[in-house]
């Protein structure tokens, strides 16, 4: 596996500023951000990296229903970018 730097940064579409890969991996405290695949897939082998940190069953939770808070944050972001 390629060495991956957890301190590398990129712009977060949900938060509107730069965040590190380390933040995205632990964004949900016990799970990574549900958008980690789409945000990081062009830079690192995301799935393989996450499997070194989480089990397959934990990662399946990423594609489940989103929390109300996550939905509200996404709606706010969409409203701001559509103006």
Secondary structure, 3 states (H helix, E strand, C coil): CCCCCCCCEEECCCCCCEEEHHHHHCCCCCCCCCCHHHHHCCCCCHHHHHHCCCCHHHHHHHHCCCCHHHHHHHHHHHHHHHC
